[in-house]
Structure formats: C-alpha cells, structure tokens
Amino acid sequence: MTPRVHRWAVFAYFLALLVLGLAVFRDYGVPWDEPRQHLIGRVSVRYVLQRVAPSRPLPASLPDSPLETFADRDYGVAFEAPAVAMELLLGLTDSRDVYLMRHLLTYLVFLGGVFAVYRMATRRFDDWRLGLCAATMLVLSPRFFAEGFYNSKDVVFTACFAMAANTMLAFVTRPGIRTAALHGLATAVAIDVRVAAIILVPMTLGLGLVEAFKRRRPFGAQAALAALFLGVGAVIVVLLFPWLWEDPVGRFTSTVRNMSSFQRFSDRVLYMGGRVVPDELPWHYLPMWIAISTPLSSIALGLAGAVATVVTFARRHVRLWADQGEMQDLVFLSLACAPPLLVMVTHAVVYDGWRHLYFIYPSLVLLAMRGLVAVWTLARPVRLIGYAVVAGLLVHMAVTTVWMIRAHPMQNVYFNTLAGSDWRRTYEVDYWGLGNRAAFEYLLAHDPSPSFAVRAESFTDLGGALLLLRPADRVRIRVVDKDQPARYVLTNYRSVDVDTADQRPTQRLFYRLTVDGEVILSVYETVEN
C-alpha cells in the first residue's frame, strides 16, 4: 500500500471515530464525581480571573469558594479549567448544555490518547496496520469507551499520559529541540491532570542517558536537550496549575505528598462478595479487577507480550536492550506493571475497580501488540497457527463490538466471563450511578404526573441524573432524602443488602435496567392503600 493510501486510511479511521463520538456523546449520564470535577475547574477559573483581571466583575456562574480554602485545591486542572473557560466563552448556563459540552471535550481528549497509542504501536513495529489494531483494541475496551465521554479524571489522565509517553519515546529515539520541547509540554499537561505523571520525568532522563551512552551521542548536547525538556515542563506545570502560582516549589511538593498518601474515601467496597474498607483491600484486588473487566484478548496477548519482553530482557543482561524496539518494549512493560505493583506493595488506597490505574492500559495494549507479533513469529513454521490467532482476535473484537452496541450506553459495567454471573452480589457494578439517567427518563415517559418524588435507597447520587435532563423535564422530578416519602424508590444495589433490596411488600417493580442479563438498577413504585 502506498504512503498516500496509508495516510488516507488512517485519516478515515480517526474521522470515523470522531463521527461515532458525535453521534453518541449525548447518550451518557453524569457520573457521581463529575459535578465535583466541574466545581474544581470553576473555583480555579475564579482564582485566575481575580489575579489576571481583578477590576472586572466575575461571571455569576462561578462559585464564591476561594481556592485557598477549597478542599480539592491540589487537584490538577489542565482539563477542568479550560473546559470551564470554554463554557463561559460559549455562554452556557443550563446544566444540560454544560455537561454535553464537557462530554464532547472529554471524548476529544480520549481520541488524542487513542491516536497516541496508534503512533506508539506504529513506531515500535514500523507497521501502521498494527498501529490501527492497537487503537482499535483500546476503543473496543467497553469501560474505556464509555468512560471516554464523561470520566474527566481517570480517562482524561489516561489519554494525557499516553500522549506524554508517546512524546517521550519520540524524544528518546529522535532527540532534538522540537521533540524535547513537545515532550516537556505533554508531560506538564499530564502532570497537571494528575501528579502521578511525574514518573515520566526520571524515566525520560534515564532512557535518554542510556541511549546517549549506547549511541555515543555527545553528552553536552544530550544534557542541553534534557534541560530544555525540564525547563519547558516546569514552566507549563506552573502556568496550567493556578494553585502553584504563589509558591510553586512548596505547593507542588505538598501536592505530591498528598497524592502519595491519598485517602478521601473510606466507605466499604464490594469485592468478591464481601465488603471491605479501601485501606484493607487484599493484594489481589487490582489484578483481579483488571482480569475481570478487560477484554480477554487484551489480557491474553498482553501476557504473551510481557513474557516475550522479559525473555528478551533476560538475554541482554547488562546491555538492557539491543535496539530501540526492545527499549520501547521495556518501557511498555515497566509502565504496565510498575504502578500496580507499587500500589500492592505500599497498600495505597484504591476503590471503584481499577480506575485509578487506568493509565497503565495503553501500555498493556502495546504489550498485546508485542504478544501478537511474538505469536506470529513463533508460528512462522506453521503459518496456520498465526492465522488462527489473528482470526481469533478479530472474532473477539467483533463479539465485543456487538456487546457494546447491545449495552449502549452502559458499557461502563462490562465484565468478561471470568467475573461469573450475578455481578451485583460480587462486585461494585454501576458505582457512579450512570444508570440513574435512564431510570429518570423512563419515569418521565411513563408517569404523566406534573411532578413526582424519587428517593434512593442505595449509595448513589440522584442529583447528577437531573443535570442532563431538559429543563421542562427536570422540574417534574423532586429528589428527596432517604427518610422522606416518595412515589418511586431507586436502588442500584451499592452498599445495600442485595437479598433484601428487592423484598418490598408495599411497593411494586416499576422499572429495571439490565445489561447482558444482569440487573443493574431497579425502581419501585409505592402502592397506595
């Protein structure tokens, strides 16, 4: 295939992903954390406007909360603040318009991460077809696709981390002023989304030093490029993180310290049928969640790629790697394995599955490409085996696509066959309450009353479900507290006894949301005597 056809094929692929996103971004709900993320951005924008234009009146939509006393002031706002700025520039005031815009922006950032994975796979294997395969494997990971529209915390960080990892490999393999500056920018943005991206700084310096030694590059020139990378990164980190402006070193150090001992959630989580507090989760919590909520093709090929990389690395001994391809494999293995191992060793607090470590998934996908190439190479004497593996991957992708279409827009509750059945008794399912929007829309369509009350009897936030409703529909629903009377009672089975949640002698089942035959949410109507 000629380079021109290749470029058009890649362009058509990503254009199709963009069109797909434009077609479905309105369908997703608001997760529990998103209003808080939105508030973080609004508080930061208020702070910026007060510093940049103190004489101008603040927009009425911004909160009164000063950044100095805001509890989450140490959260990075590289996504949240620009999103709020765009909201103000466009004059968006209704919550539906605001959150639809946020979901579209989130998806565009997610596409940036998908493109970074494409670039890393294409660079590593010198084959754009494997690049598109890696991109497709990421898109066809149901949880990532769904959360790519609304998870401005974990998926935005995953995308920014992937983009920074891509620029790191571009800088290390082709050191120059342009690649150094671009990597400094990308790394700074990733750090300003979540400070965990700081791990890319020592990795960049270490890889650059070893590559310079191996290729006999002038040390002075390499040091100058490293200084440019660090300088650009430091300036952008401070510029995009308003909380750092008054004391960059002190506040950044405090932010790193706070995130390394993060513990702002203490409620028990459901894991393997038992309820455990987050700081007492067993060591296997993360690997188990990754295993049950990721497509099996990614897991199997990722393990094959990890084994192939370890075997190659063991053969090199002190040489580490023989060429830049092996170096990239080692980077993918390190980024995929080191963070979860660190969490398991330090007993860091995680919850809601493995979303805090979503950023390792692009590296797992790239290891899967390494595994696919390894299997293809080993099967060369019996080519039929290689064809069978490729066919199996394509079939699994097709099956996953069908599942995603049938589950739309609840791909976020995906579990593979390893999770078994009756998910709500074993694991946290719709922990962010995305199904609440579907429940409200059903109630609005099937209850003609001008107004009715709804309450939750599980650990879920009903307020977020209102934000994407049209104003005329929003005023019809009154969300009341758990101890108040309501016509409808909703449960998504989080933090409740599943055995008794559906035993309601004075109420009748009015609506039930199911995905793949599994009950995700139920709404009961109070029966009048």
N, C-alpha and C positions, 0 to 999 in steps of 0.2 A: 504494500500500500504506500502510495507516495506521501511525502510530508504534508502536502496540501490537503489531501483527503483525511489524513490523520488529524490535522488541526480542525477540520470541519466536523469530524466525528466527535471529537472531544467537546467542541462548542455546542453541537446539537445535544449531547448528553447533558451538559450542565444547563442548557436552556430548557430542556425537558424537566429537570429537577426544579428549576425556577417556576415554570408554568404549573407544575404539580403543587408547589407550595402556595402559589397564588390562588389555586382552585380550592384548597382545603384549610387554609390558615384560620378561617372564620369558625371552624367546627370545634375547636378545642376549648376547654374550660379554663378557669383561673385556678392555679394550684394555691394551696394554703399560704405558701411563702411569698408569692408574687406581690401582693399588696405591700408587704414589708419591704421587699426589694425596691418597689416603686417609691416608698417613703424615703428610703436611704438616698435615692437619687434626688428627690425633691429637697431634702434637707441640705444636701451638698450643693445643689444649684443655688439655693437661697444664700448659702455662705459665700459662694463665688460672686454672685451679684452684689452682695453687700461689700465685698472687697474691691471689685472692679468698678462698679458704678454706685457708690454709696448715696449719691444725691437723688437717684432715680427711685420712684416707688416700686415696691416689689409686686409681682403678679399676685392677684388674690388667691390663686390656686395653690400657692406654696404654703407650707405649714409654718407655724410660729416657732417650732423647735429649733433652738440654736445648735449648731454642730458640736460645740464644745461640751455640751451636756448630753448629747444624743448617745444612747446605749450602744448603737452599732456604728459609731463613727469610724471604727477601724476596718470596716469593710471596704474593699476596693470598689470604685465607681466608674471604671473605664467604660462600662456599658451603660450603667444606670443613669449617670449624669447626662451623657449625650442623648439618651432616649428621652429624658425629661426635657432637655433643651429643644429637641425636635417637637415634642408635644406642645411646648409653649410657642414655638415659631409657627406651627400649623394652627394654633388657636383651638386646640382640642380641649373641651371641657367636660363632655359626657364620658362616664366611665367606659361605656361600650367602645367608643371611638379610641380612647386612650389605650385600652388593653388590646384591641385588634391591631393597632399600630405597633405596640410592643411585641406582639406575637409575630408579626411580619418581620420586624427588625431582628428578633431572635432567630428566626429561620434563615435570614440572610447571613447572619454570623455563622450559624451551623453549616450553611453551604460553603463558607470560607474554610471551615475545618475540613469538610469533605474534599474540597479542592487541594488542601494541603496534603491530605492523605494520598490523593491521586499523584501529586508531584513527588512525594517521598517514594512511593512504590515505583513510579516511572524512572526516577533517578537511580534507585537501587538496582532494578532489574533490567534497565535500559529497554523497557518494553511498555508502551503506552496502554496496551491491552491489559496487562497486569495492573497498571495504574487504575484503569476503569473498573477492573474486577475488585480491587481493594476499596474503591469509592462505593461501589455497589454493596459490598459486604457491610460497610458502615451504615449506609442508608437502609438496608434491609435488616437492621437490628431494631426490632419493633419499639423497644423502650427509647432508644436514641432518636428514632424518627419522630415519635410523638412528643417527647420532651424537647426536641429541637424547635418547637413552636412556642414553648412557654417557660422552660426552665432556664431563666436568665442567670442562675447561679452555676449549676454544675455543667450543663451542656455548653453554655457560653464559655465557661472556663476550658472545657474540653476542646472546643474549637480553637480558642486563642492559644492554648498550649500546643495543639497540633501545628498551628501556623508558626509559632515560635520554634518548635522542634524542626520544622521544615527549613526555616531561615538559618538555624544553627548548622544543619547539615550542608546547606548551600555555602555558608561561610567557611566551614571547616574544609570542605572539598575544593572550594574555589575562593581562597582568601583574597579580599580586595576591599577598597574603600566602600564600594556600593554594598557588598554583602555584609560587611561589618556594621555599617550604619543601619541597614534594613533589619539586621538581627537585633541590634540594640533597641530599635523601635518595637519590633514584635515581642521581644522578651519583656519590655517595660509594660506594654499593654496587658500581657498575660499576668504579670505580677500585680498590676492594678485591677485585675479582676479577682484574683486570689493569690495571696502572697506565696503559696506553695510553689509557684512557677520559679521561684528564686533558685531552685535546684538546677535550673538550666545554666546558671552563671558559672559555677565551678565545673560543670560538665563541659561547657563550651571552652573554657580556659584549658582544662586538662586535655581534651581532644585536640585542640589547636597546638598545644605544646608537643604532644606525642607525634602528630602529623608533621609538624615542622622539623622535628628531630629525624623522623623516618625519611623525609624527602629533602633533607639538608637545605631547608629554607633559611634565609638569613634571620637570626634571632631578633635583631633590632627591628626589622620590618614587621615580623610577627608580633612583637611587643607593642609596636605603634598601632597596629590594627586592633589588638586586644584592648588597648587604651581607648581607641575610638569607640569600640563596642560598649565598653563600660561607661564612657562619658555620655554617649547618646542615651544609653539606657537609664543612667542616673537622672539626667535632666528630664526625660519623659516620665519616669516614675513619679517624680515630684510634681511635674506640671499637671498630670492627669489624676492626682490624688490630693484634693484640696486639704484634707486633714493634715497632710505633711507640711504644708506651706510655712507655718510659723516655727516649726522645729523639725526639719527633715530627718536628721540622724536619730534624734531621741524618739520621735513618734514612730519612725519606721521600725526601730529596734523593738519598741513596745508592741507594735502590730505583729511582728514575727513571733515574739514571746507569747502574745495572747493566742495566736492561731495554733501554736505548737502545743498549747495546753487547753484547747478549745473545749468547753463544756457548758453549752447553753440550752441543753435539752436533757431532761432526767426521767421522762416518763418511760414506763416499761414498753418494750417492743416484743412483738410476737415472732418467735423463731423456733422452727421445728416443733410446733405445738405447745411450747412453753413461753411464759412471759418473763423477760429478763431486763434488768436495768442496763442502759447502754455501757456503763463502765465495768460491767461484769460479763460481757458477751464472751463466749468461748473463742479460742483462736481460729476455729474453722468457720466463723461467721462470714467473713469476706469471701474466702474461696468457695464456700457453699453457695452464696448468693450469686457470685459470678457464674458458677456452673449451672445454676437452675434458671437464670434469667437471660442467658445469652444463647443465640442460635448454636446448635451443636456443631455445625460445620466450622464456625469460628473457633470453638473450643478445640475440636479435634485437630484441625490444621494448625492452630496456634501452638498446641503442644508439640506437634511434629516439627514446626519451625524452631521452637525453643530447644528441642533435643538436637536438631541439626546444628544450631548455633553453638550449643555447649560442646558438642563433639568437635567442631572445628576449632573452637577456642582452646580446648584441652590439647589439641595437637600443636598449637602455636607456641605454647609455653610462654616464655618471657617476651616473645615478639608480639604478643597480643593479637595482631591481625596482619595478614599478608597483603591485603589491598583495601581500598576504600569500601568495597562492597561488604567485606567481612566486618569492617569497622561499623558500618551502618547497622548490620545485624546485631552487633553487640550493644549498640545504642538502643535499638528496639527492645532487646531482651532486658536491658537494665531498666528502661522506663516502664516496662510492663510488670516487672517482678519486684523491683526495689521498694516502691511505695507501699504495696500491700504487706510485704514482709516487715517493713518498718512499723506499720500500724499494728501488726500482730505481736511484734516484739515489745513495743512500748505500751501496748494496750490503750492506744488512742481511742477516744470516743467517736464511734460512728453509729449511724442508725438509718432507717429508711432504706434498707438494702445496701447497695454499694455505691450510691450516687456520689458520695464524697470522693470516690476514686474513679469516677467515670473517665478522667483524663488519661488513664492508662490504656483505655480501649483502642484508640488509634494504633498504639504500638502493638497491641495484641493482634489487630487486623493485619498489620505489616508482617508480624511473625507468621501469621497464617499464610500470607503470600510466600514467605520463605519456605514454609512447610509444603505448600503446593508445588513449588519448584523442586524441592528436595525429593518429593514422592515421584514427580515426573521424571527426574533424572535417574532415580533408582530403578524405575520401571522401564527404562530405555530398552533393555534386552527383551522385555515382554511388553510391547507398547500398548497392548490391550488393557493392561492394568492401569496405565496412566490415563487412557481414555475413560476407563470406568470411574476413576477418581474424579476427573473433570465432570463427567456426566452426573455423578452423584452430587457434586457441588451445585451444579445447575438445577437439578431436580429439587434439592433442598431449598435453594433460593426461590424457586417457583412456589413451593409449598408455603414458605414463609410469606411470600407476597400475597398469596390467597388468604392466609390467616390475617394479615394486616388489613386487607380490604374488608373482610368479614367483621373484624373487631373495631373498625374505624368508628369514632375517634378515640377508642380506649386501648390503643396499642401499648400504653404505659403499664398495663397489668400483665404483660406477656410472661409466661413461664414455659419452659420446654418440658419434655416428657420426664426429665429427671425429678421434677418437682412433685410428680404424682397428681392426685386429684384432691378435691375439696380444699382449695387453696386457703379459703378464709379461716380455716381451723389451724393452719400450719404456719403461714407467713403473712406479713403485712401485705395487703393487696393494693387497694386504692388509698394509700396513706395520705395523699394530698387532696383527696376529695374531688377529683376531676369529674366523677360521675354525677355529682350533685347538680350540675347544669342540666344534664339530660333528664334528671328527675323533675326539676323545676319546669322544664319545657313541656314535659308530659302532663304535669298538673295543670299548667296554663291551658293546654289544648283540650283537656278532658274535664275541667271544672269550670263552668260558666259563671261562677260567682264573681262579683266585682272585687272581692277581697277574701283572702283566707289565710289562716295562720299555719306555720310549719315550724316544727322544732326537731332538733337532732337528738338521738339517744345513743350516739356513739361519739368517739373523739374525732370530730370533723367540723370544719368551718363552713357554715351555710352562707355567710356573707359574701364570699368570693363568687358563689354561683349567681348572685344577683348582678354582679358587675357587668356581665356580657349580655344581659337581657336588655331588650328595648325599653326605653323609659316608660311607655304605657303598660308594659307587662311587669316591670319592676315594682310599680306601686301596688300591684294587686297582691303581692306576696308579703306577708308580715312574718319575719323570722323572730321567734320568741325563745326565751330561755327554757332550759330543760324542765324546770319545775312549773312552767305555766301551761295552761290548757291550749291545745292546738287541734285543728281538724286533721292534720297529717303529721305523722311521726316518721322520720327518716333514720335509717341506720346503714352504715357501710361496714359494720362489724369490727371497727377498730376499737380496741380497749374495752370490749364487752364480752360477755359470755355468749358464745355462738349458740350453745344448746338452749338457752332461754330467750335469746333475742327475737326469735320468731314465734314464741308462745304468747299469744295476745288474745285472750278470750273476749275482750271488749273492742277489738279492732279487727278489720279485715284487710287482707293484702290488696293494695290498690295498684302498685307498680313494682316491677322487679327488673333490674338491669343485670343481664348475664353476658358473659364473654366466654366463648368456647365451652358452653355448657356449665360454666362456673358462676355462682351467684356473687355479684359484686356489691349490690346495693338493693335495699328493699324500702318501700314506702307503704305505711299502713294508714288507713283511714279510721278515725274514731267512729264507732257505731253509736248512733243516738238511741236511747232507750224509748 
